[in-house]
Amino acid sequence: MTDGSKPPTFALPHGVLDQTPNSLIVVAASGTGGDIFPFITLSQGLLERGHRVLMLVPQFHESIVLAAGVPCQTFGTHDEWRALLNDPDLWDERKGWGVIWSRLAPHLGALRQLLQQFSANDSCVVLSHPILIPMAALARSVRPDLRIVAGHLAPSNLCSSHDMLTAGSLRIPDWIPISWRQALWKLIHKGWINPVTLPSLNATRGQIGQPPVPHFFEHMLTAPSASLGFFPNWYAAVQPDWPQSFSEGEFVSTTAQGKVAFSPELEQFLSGGAPPIVFTPGTGHQHAARYFNTALKALKRLGRRGIFVTPHAAQLPDPLPSSVMWQAHAPFASLLPRVAAVVHHGGIGTTADAFRAGTPQLIVPFAYDQFDNGLRAKRLGVADVLQAKRLSVGRMQKRLAHLLVSHDVAQACRAIAQKMAQKHELPWLLDRIEAALFGAAASRG
């Protein structure tokens, strides 16, 4: 802990530390729903295979993890997470990293403190979201041989200079020399990422006798024993400058979400007219009033029905017309095959759900990996991109009008959906995770 406060005391779920031959898998994840749900799905799959699994997540997400039947421990408080979501800078492409890190830094010792309660004879391994890799590396002060596997949901966090499509909202043309791209990454890390993250990280490391690290992303990429991509090679091929321990994977399947039945009201709405257009800025975004106001006006111009999906109803236009329905949450795996298009922020989970459904996408990125995901979907021919800072009714209407009638887009959507259907994603991916966690040689893509 960097603030001098008393470290939390963890009460381990019953049965987690039973003396059985198999190692305990600690799955550490943080972020909004798009970050947490894939790791919940993977934890469920590992549990079904007979592994002992314990998730470590922000307290804000405890209820959804437990509801999924996965044992968990938490760090932080509900109030801290609400303050994070309430900060409009969270969705600023330049300031967002600082907002996230300021809330995470006081809890960097959480995994280390958890593992200190384990018997030295009880082996464990860690599957971690990339943002928590520094937290996992701190735990090696009590378990020097701790095996850590990073699970990368999207390719942009791997910081390739060879396949660098964007730097935030700045598009990087193909003709830019690789030496310029490398220089740009150095500038980003030196001027933006390292000053925000390294002081608190190295202060925490110093408190437990670990040496300082000079580069945040280099630490994040090299500290794991192995790394997996939770995306296929046709979405982002393995690059020469990715970690040598990296192996390719697949999108995390959301089949379980697809089993959730629609509410009677949603089913009635879907059946009551032409397929609507779905709009969502992501589960964690609660500063999207302009986005939804623009969406409503674009729908009126297009003469289309819509579904607005957000748990934060206060940002919606009031009142909504009968042609537009609000849903706090929706099972996208079932919903998207029944809609005309989906307009979203470019989160990797929503992007993959639309791939599976064969649904055209208009991606409106705000920050983080959303810019890169949008351009990758556009490159596949299934999407268009409209940056949030350039959002207008006219631009949204024009891009949606094209997506809705384009034969090329429809054909590309069908091709990607067929590609997604050809593979049983989750079983194959769980095989890769087991190989990485337990040290088996997994082939590099």
Steps between C-alpha positions, in 0.01 A plus 500: 500500500638843409277709727603343833153364566446161658510219242177308449441163664377234260262224606550218252192321364438154641687230311740728314802377695409132523818295471439356155767426239398770254622858529266781594443735207465862610327701225570871553290747302399864511317746276143543381266220393681442173818422696341296778253278313759317284699405809181382673422280198853355505479442876173312454659286230801419718271410790303265275828329411562423865744776588497700820437862404489821700434836335647826633295799384398849617231480767260672260491181288467249784129435452525413129792265564320319781179486294702319232595233754867600526669540842658842536687745716491875451707813538394862528152626586175574321549871565844498336360334189202737485740794522696351211190470283382847602820661373441627144876486439471120500389527136760755395761334278783694669382505861328163534813302588570733790147464634517120491845479652422743784222268616703181455830611655389484867410132451811372322580276797164319494614182322819479703301528823259233379776254414664552840206314651568189294701212631847482347412146392190613314604580145330775303522673163356829379301593190492877485350790310797705370426802723551278808831347388695747721284383792574136418873568467503646851376163629829342391654658810323226700491237223810546282400214269144627444391427144307794352312486170375823342173485308482777241143575394605732215821542298564871558638447853786300349640826358624367166692736274443264206120499519439846646168619361442788740653706778183583686275672248794572268494270198843361407524455119658183365781695337639635830850343548534261790775715653250788525245272660753381756587862576131581544454214748803624696351847510163367621654290775756757614269799494166348592494147647817474710459830691149394604573141602862458607517720813230309689599160355866539594410638843300184565778279366753679721292437811542123455860504379438463126712710262336782304389443142597763239214448253139416580390324180832317467444367852142406416611308190810328641399413857258217400628146458276472193251714311184411308294697255125473551447580133565301178788547258267618222411793725859579596794286391793437734762772458882474524514745789239324715633301799671176402280325755184607310272248334185566300150423618137579422231742610344392828165347410186657645280198434392488864367855477299397195295261714349794688137543394370837385256680722143490364523874430819463294362203309183694423701799380722289274198328349300818458668652197810521283828393660625785720847648536675440833704779663735456796805697619604215732392384844733735689433819306273738687593823323337420167202738492626661178544156344140397570355837397684471170380141458136598554517776241676271250228236545229757430674607179540139391143406594633203702423347837769473765605332825717699743704272728657654811469439876521878550153621404559859614695573180209406269274756330175540691249404386591234247254449213317169470730411209800487736535256790740523794666193648737511797664179375440267207635157397682611184567145382123460456407861426743593225386237246156664512601863440594700192827642637679574825661832588753461780822624656734238358535280806647167395211298646231689311712493185535121522128454576416694184748288302321183616158643423597627155375846598634823340677727746547874535779542753522826696827476698570718804831370642733204568494205255176620341674692219708198398205260523292729282758515223551122509125445459491756220793328329296177501221680313232457769512842664549872466660732757385838628719639776309624803662843484366540141152372584213681327150409389590537134812284519323228698203500262721484191712210625202302624312553175793349309546206737131409482488468120854400403518162327878485564453555873228233519720254313799571726281458810382158379856391427625600846201335670573177311865520603400543863261204482763261366685467830396399850670800654477436873618136521797574275583816692480320835749246366738787421450654843573172677815455294618852585412479870667169562807555288428284198649632179231685308589573140559865414260606226 
